[in-house]
């Protein structure tokens, strides 16, 4: 994970890049979590993966913009 001790060292607006990277990274970790959590339950697994993928896809329009 990328972090900066001083917000002035951040690439954009006081840590916005840092927050965006963390959000994306955490959601990508969620994909692996879904594999473990729903092993043996294909319908629940598909629904969970769709939800995580939809959230990742919406980051550009709804997640990064406010930062």
C-alpha positions in Angstrom: 0.0 0.0 0.0 1.3 3.5 -0.8 1.3 5.9 2.0 2.8 9.3 2.7 3.7 10.7 6.1 3.0 14.3 5.0 0.0 15.2 2.9 2.1 17.7 1.0 4.1 14.7 -0.4 0.9 13.2 -1.8 0.5 13.2 -5.6 -2.9 14.9 -5.4 -4.9 17.1 -3.0 -3.9 16.1 0.4 -4.0 12.3 0.2 -6.9 11.8 -2.3 -4.7 9.5 -4.4 -3.8 7.6 -1.3 -7.5 7.2 -0.3 -8.4 6.1 -3.9 -5.7 3.5 -3.9 -6.7 2.1 -0.6 -10.4 1.9 -1.7 -9.5 0.0 -4.9 -7.0 -2.3 -3.1 -9.5 -3.2 -0.3 -12.3 -4.0 -2.9 -9.9 -6.2 -4.8 -9.1 -8.1 -1.6 -12.8 -8.6 -1.3 -12.7 -10.8 -4.4 -10.4 -13.3 -2.7 -12.5 -13.2 0.4 -15.6 -14.1 -1.6 -13.9 -17.2 -3.0 -13.2 -18.4 0.5 -16.5 -17.4 2.1 -18.8 -18.9 -0.6 -16.9 -22.1 -1.4 -19.5 -24.7 -2.2 -22.3 -22.2 -2.7 -22.1 -21.2 -6.4 -25.3 -19.0 -6.5 -24.3 -17.0 -3.4 -20.7 -16.8 -4.8 -21.9 -15.4 -8.1 -24.1 -12.8 -6.4 -21.3 -11.7 -4.1 -18.8 -11.5 -6.9 -21.2 -9.5 -9.0 -21.7 -7.1 -6.1 -18.0 -6.5 -5.5 -17.3 -6.2 -9.3 -20.2 -3.6 -9.6 -18.8 -1.6 -6.7 -15.3 -1.6 -8.2 -16.7 -0.5 -11.6 -18.7 2.3 -10.0 -15.6 3.8 -8.3 -14.7 5.9 -11.3 -18.1 7.7 -11.3 -19.1 7.7 -7.7 -16.0 6.9 -5.6 -13.0 8.9 -6.9 -14.9 12.0 -7.9 -15.7 13.2 -4.4 -12.0 12.9 -3.5 
